[in-house]
Amino acid sequence: MKKSLAILALAALAAGVNAEDKIVIKGSDTLGAKMVPQLAELYKEAGNEISFEIAAEGSSTAFTHLQASPADVGMSSRNVKDSEIEAFTAKGMELKDWTAAYDMIGVVVNEKSGIEELTLEQVEGIFTGDITDWSEVGGDAGPISVYTRNTSSGTYKSFQEMAMQKRDYGADTQKMAGNEQIAEEVAKNANGIGYVGLAYCEKDGIKPIAVDGVELEPKNAKEYPIARSLHYYTVNGKLSEAATKFLVWATTDEKAAEVVERVGFIPASE
Amino acid sequence: MSLNDEKKTPENEKDGRVVFRRKGFQFLGMGLQDYIRVFFGGNASLAIIVLILICLFLLREAAMFFPDHHQGLKSYRQGGQELVGYVSDEVDAHTKVYSSANIAYFAEVGRTSIHEDKQLRAYRTVLANVEQSTKYTWARLERYLDEAEDLNDDVEDLREDIEEASADAEADAEDLKKDQAELAEIEARLKQLEPLIAKEREQLEKEVQTALGTSRVWDLDIAARGLSDEELSMVREAVVFEAYPDAEDEHESIQNLKQVSRDKKAAEAERLADFKETLNGIRDSIRPMKSLYGEMKDISVANRREIDAFSTAPARRAALLAGVEQTDDPAEKERMQKQADEVVIVEPDYDAINEPLYALVPQHGELAGPLQDEMNKLFRQLPQEVETKSARENMKRAAVYYERFDNTVTNNRDRILDWRHDAPLSLWTSTTSFMFGKHWITNSSWHDFYGLLPLFTGSLLISIIALTVSVPFAVAAAIYVNQIARFKEQSFVKPAIEFIGAIPSVVLGFFGILVFGEALRNISQLEWLQWVPGFPMAERLTILNAGLLLAFMAVPTIFTLTEDALNNVPAAFSENSLALGATKLQTVFRVIVPTAVSGIIAAILLGFGRIIGETMVVLLVAGNKIKIPDFTEGLGVVAQPAHTMTGIIAQELGEVDSGSLHWRALFMVGMVLFVISLLVNWAAQRTLKRLQKI
């Protein structure tokens, strides 16, 4: 009896210690699906005694979450909105923006499609619904099926700003839950087109196309027209020391940069 | 507790309401049984209170939608976006005409090269399949080949160095030796690579052959339809040729095909030069209008920004002031205070900001007439006779769109002239534009539209399909199990059907995406099924897919309730019928089913309630296209994707700012669903009551 009590007490103690050294990171699916979990693993392997809690449910959740517990980190694939900044100001908090990495959004088509390249104008036409048939852009005749992210996604908005001149998506576009689902549908539909993060472009059955003659390759990040930066957001003055250390490491360390590159982004330090 | 305890309390036994025969546990003058009664009674009333609170909460959030929505529509008008929207409609209508005619043109251009294009497509399909199934070996082989190539380059360099060094008497013997050693090392590695490459190549060859052999996949069948065996074997040969990482250019026959296809297209294009010229004329005719539209759009977007800034300024100021209270840092305090003082809350001068838009209205009038005339002329110049089916269809579509474009411009003329930014906007408009609005556009950089119709039609269409499929099955199964089946059958079929209800809907959703959707689409490609409207289906995620899955989910509900209704028919009815000499079948269909019919209708209604409220399956499987389905395709409409009321709430609610208009709009959708459910349940209760009267 005494022994088990001692174990219980020990467990409670351990839990207490853990609770202090835990970094909670929430937000974007683009960052949180692969990059941040892998960074966290590597960070732990490097001998840092710390635990992570990572939840990736979309960029907007980063800010709602940060408001509730300012000690943590938010991930976002878009810039913070004015209305979101206001909510923080109202609580006397100020946001700090860390560039996590750069991302290129790949326009992908089915592997069987004859299309290898589109101009940015054609991409805009396809996603706004002005162009509805592949024959209009030099492919075999067939109605285009357009797959996009859903409206809450940061990628949805960034793509609109970078590739569609902020015009609205066409009514015929289909809103998918995530990168994975878009890749899946495009891979199964010979007339499909969609956009996914760089990390998803190599999936079976799809191929990224060149936009304005620029191939989707990390080395072309500067010329490729649909590229953006990814962010970590934190609250000034409230961030724990451990989390600060982690963020500095994640954005500057060479090993971290390797991870960032491996999951298909371009490290912030470059 | 001993017997003694009981005996001490004889008064309890006299009490008729004894629940536990125990010695009076008394607290605050109430016994145990009283507490139990209060507990259960309290639970029931708690449930009712919670229900009422939920209703009130829903109602409050939803009711707030209309004033907010009204404000949004008002800003849309005050900023001049409504006016610009008219011009935008004209431009969009024009784009549709051009696009359809353009598709028709390309269909004509590709008319003679159809066969070549088909072979090329088959080639790409087979190649993609082969590449997918051989990609690991391919990657390994590529790595080895790359390494070998690099090494060979090194060898060449080294040899050159060595040659130079040995020719040069003054060269360092040490260096020479080092080079030679390195050369030997590299050559050893190359030797090592040779068998590896050979092995991988052999492996790849085997895999390519297997992949070719098993390539009897659906899409290949379709791609190869209409190709001769000879052509197919050519395609295969070209694929085998291309399937290695060191393959040079594409196979000769493919290059040939491409060239032939290009030549044929060029020849057709030459023949259709007039067509193209007219098309270019159409494309260019909108240019002046488009640039006017761009100019107006910029103005109205700036206006809208000003209006929105005004409406959010008080909030911004309040936020900053609250921040001043919250923070302890004096410097921060001062900075925020300063920012708060800088926030100006001045209502924009609507007349002034719309002035430039009014100034552009006459210009629109000047452009509209000539545009219509030119389009009229150009449209008549388009060829009336086209060869291919696709071109004919698209020309027909273009004619419809042209008509629509012409009407839009004509109707808009007065509308644009009469438009006033300060025209009153009734609250009723806010309601109707939600209930009957045709667009649901959120997170827009222009203006968010909240129109229920696309979502409502999607939900309704899916429900109708689900009901038409599930009702016959479920009702027939219930009649059979209840009246005709033997006991053994009964005891197997009933639990089996009821088990369907236990399948989690998210599991069904996954099944719908990965298995059912794929199978449905493949079946729709079968040649002998092409008479079915909507076939072949382009999408996996469609109204039909969702409807059929929901039908499956509704079967247990309808089945169980129908069976209950049949059970409720008094035994005397069937006994009388049988006694009068009716057969069993006559009894079932002339007596029992007609008696139970209101119960069956109630069952169907409740099944409908189950279907229209289902979320997970439709979210995953319906395809999420926020557009009113195109009913011009007749029954083929079911092959289109759609979005639903339940789906949109699940998809968007998690991420919108609470209290925003978008958030409230979603609550309003929830409210509509709630009302539908309520009505359906009420109707079901009513029909059931009628059953009880007989």
Interface residues (C-beta under 8 A of the other chain):
Chain A: E57 G58 S60 T61 D82 S83 E84 E86 A87 T89 A90 K91 G92 M93 E94 E111 K112 S113 G114 D130 I131 T132 D133 S135 E136 D140 A141 G142 P143 S145 N150 T151 S152 Y156 K157 Q160 E161 K166 R167 D168 A171 D172 T173 Q174 K175 M176 A177 E184 E185 K188 N189 A190 N191 D204 G205
Chain B: T95 S99 N102 I103 F106 A107 G110 D117 L120 R121 R124 T125 A128 E131 Q132 K135 D219 A223 T312 A315 R316 A318 A319 L320 A322 G323 V324 E325 Q326 T327 E332 M336 S390 H439 I441 T442 N443 S444 S445 W446 P454 I513 E518 A538 E539 R540 L541 G623 N624 K625 I626 K627 P641 H643 Q651 E652 G654 E655 V656 D657
